[in-house]
Amino acid sequence: MPNLVDLVEVAEALETKAVYLASDRCVVVRNRHASCAKCSEACPVDAVFAADNVLSLDAEACVACGACTTACPTEALIPLQPLDDDLASAVAAGVAASGGTAVFACARIASKHVGDPTKYAEVPCLARMEESVLLGLAARDVRDIVLVDGTCATCKFRANVPGIDAVVASANDLIAAQGSDIRVRRASAFPENVLLEDRRTLLGESRRGFFASARSRAKDAAGTAAEVMVFKNDGAGAPTLRDRLRMSDAGTLPQFNPQRRMRVLDAMDAMDALGASVVPEIDTRLFGSVRIDAERCSACGMCTVFCPTGALRKSEVVPDDGAGSYLEFSAADCVQCNLCADACLKSCLEVSSTVSTEELFDFEPRLIRLPDPPKRPGILGSLKR
């Protein structure tokens, strides 16, 4: 059971960091040759950087916009302000209070006090928004989903705008793929039914909000106390990154399931009783499809060693003719991190953003046939040459 000192230390860590680094999930940490730089490309202030097996964050430079957490394909960057669960709870309360409208507002427009804070969820920047929350609302038949900004064109973090637009477009494409006519929209003003009627009510709301925040912080601290040693870094007995990235008995690095993408698939499935998409394929940033040139492949298996989610793995299925082997590929597990292609010794593997919807919801992985690995010349053979 965590003691009071532990809880205070965790609370302080959460206060000083807007993003938690799950470094063992970062593909650059797993393989220094990984080409992924999506977090640093998304950050408007160059506060996050991944290189040479290290993922780092300049907490003082970080503006807590959340852009890097949305861009990271492996969820190695986890937003703390707000947490995903807190954001979902806030918007659920807002939907109930507004009569069915889901509104997310950036801190800039929220500070103008024109919207009723009980009827919307506030985020530091709309760059914090990602598809799982939006599709979760659509799956619950929330018909009006609005992202309200404080006029991004004049914001000093307007470099985030392309990323925000990409998430909105991605969410709408995924919703449309399931045959729903619900759409996420952006606006620079609150909907009429979310406007604040009397500013004098804000005093009471701010007081209630303070105590609610205190309770939430205590709850978060208790739930995160087990990770105190990760934040402190100097605690005895805490496993090192090297320990956490040790090879498994199967000969692969540790693997994990990104929760946000699983929630996206659950939401898409819930939009149709049969989980059937109305389009044969979708172009998405969330999932990927792999193609291997079997003629160039040496069946080295490096792609399966480094795949962080197990989307690519060696198969126990044996070809009927006994020649070669199979890899199993699951589109639902592929996060388009491109580490398999970066690790490929023969450069014969390609990752595409166009995914078959049938394959995305197929419980059975696709088998990719590989040739037998080339035979190495023996010692005697080498001497004869």
Summary of the structure (lengths in Angstrom):
residues: 385
radius of gyration: 23.6
end to end distance: 68.6
largest distance: 93.6
contacts: 1170
relative contact order: 0.12
helix: 40%
strand: 16%
